[in-house]
Amino acid sequence: MKVAPYIVPTRRSQPDYHAMMVPTRWVKFVVALFLLPLCAILSQTFFTVFTHATVTQGFWAAEEFWFFSLGVVLWLIAFFGLSRPLLVYVFGHELTHAVWVWLMGGRVSRFRVGREGGHIITNKNNFWIALAPYFFPIYSILAIATYGALSMFFEVQPFGRVLYAVIGVTWAFHFTFTCWMITKNQTDLTDHGTFFSLVVIYLMNLLLLSVMLVVASAQITFGDFAAEIGTNVGAVLDWVSGMFDRFARGAGSR
């Protein structure tokens, strides 16, 4: 099953006045290379903070963690043991494209979804719109938005556990389908360079997980997370400085 992302209306071809310009794909490849250290720093920060909160501060015993984990486990059982709801995924995929088109100030003139795939027709096209379904868990966002809207009119605090379970199910839905669809040679990725696309998808998903961790844990604050990032950035800079020093000493001894 292949999901078509969106279709941009055809424009008349024009003479190529920029034959000597550097291809955009090359620029994106270089940008992705520079993003790799950021991915490494954020990964180290996330796992350090998560491990500290879980082992030292008892985050593993919090009901938020258990209900989220329950939702994840239930979805994994469904994903690997039952028929996969492809139509639900395709609808969310195309809806995410449409939402990001609107966020970017574009217009959607057609929205079509089926079990074999879907597409939207829009006048806006960039890599954020193309890659959004792979890092923007639309059903988790809708669940949180619904809970927030209901909280303005009803007492929904007792249902907080249900919300974490629903987020667990919907986030695992997003994660499993993202991993599955990435292997399907999606034009969303290839149109903007597969390497660049994968780096952006990884980084954005890790950012989302980091925010979720801080929000769900009473023991972790955004300040703590930022401080850990600063520590890891300092460690990387020290490593780079040490590499330059060794290189300089090696060059000077020749």
Rosetta blueprint (number, residue, H / E / L):
1 M L
2 K L
3 V L
4 A L
5 P L
6 Y L
7 I E
8 V L
9 P L
10 T L
11 R L
12 R L
13 S L
14 Q L
15 P L
16 D L
17 Y L
18 H L
19 A L
20 M L
21 M L
22 V L
23 P L
24 T H
25 R H
26 W H
27 V H
28 K H
29 F H
30 V H
31 V H
32 A H
33 L H
34 F H
35 L H
36 L H
37 P H
38 L H
39 C H
40 A H
41 I H
42 L H
43 S H
44 Q H
45 T H
46 F H
47 F H
48 T H
49 V H
50 F H
51 T H
52 H H
53 A H
54 T H
55 V H
56 T H
57 Q L
58 G L
59 F H
60 W H
61 A H
62 A L
63 E H
64 E H
65 F H
66 W H
67 F H
68 F H
69 S H
70 L H
71 G H
72 V H
73 V H
74 L H
75 W H
76 L H
77 I H
78 A H
79 F H
80 F H
81 G H
82 L L
83 S L
84 R L
85 P L
86 L H
87 L H
88 V H
89 Y H
90 V H
91 F H
92 G H
93 H H
94 E H
95 L H
96 T H
97 H H
98 A H
99 V H
100 W H
101 V H
102 W H
103 L H
104 M L
105 G L
106 G L
107 R L
108 V E
109 S E
110 R E
111 F E
112 R E
113 V E
114 G E
115 R L
116 E L
117 G E
118 G E
119 H E
120 I E
121 I E
122 T E
123 N L
124 K L
125 N L
126 N L
127 F H
128 W H
129 I H
130 A H
131 L H
132 A H
133 P H
134 Y H
135 F L
136 F L
137 P L
138 I H
139 Y H
140 S H
141 I H
142 L H
143 A H
144 I H
145 A H
146 T H
147 Y H
148 G H
149 A H
150 L H
151 S H
152 M L
153 F L
154 F L
155 E L
156 V L
157 Q H
158 P H
159 F H
160 G H
161 R H
162 V H
163 L H
164 Y H
165 A H
166 V H
167 I H
168 G H
169 V H
170 T H
171 W H
172 A H
173 F H
174 H H
175 F H
176 T H
177 F H
178 T H
179 C H
180 W H
181 M H
182 I H
183 T L
184 K L
185 N L
186 Q L
187 T H
188 D H
189 L H
190 T H
191 D L
192 H L
193 G L
194 T H
195 F H
196 F H
197 S H
198 L H
199 V H
200 V H
201 I H
202 Y H
203 L H
204 M H
205 N H
206 L H
207 L H
208 L H
209 L H
210 S H
211 V H
212 M H
213 L H
214 V H
215 V H
216 A H
217 S L
218 A L
219 Q L
220 I L
221 T L
222 F H
223 G H
224 D H
225 F H
226 A H
227 A H
228 E H
229 I H
230 G H
231 T H
232 N H
233 V H
234 G H
235 A H
236 V H
237 L H
238 D H
239 W H
240 V H
241 S H
242 G H
243 M H
244 F H
245 D H
246 R H
247 F H
248 A H
249 R H
250 G H
251 A H
252 G H
253 S L
254 R L
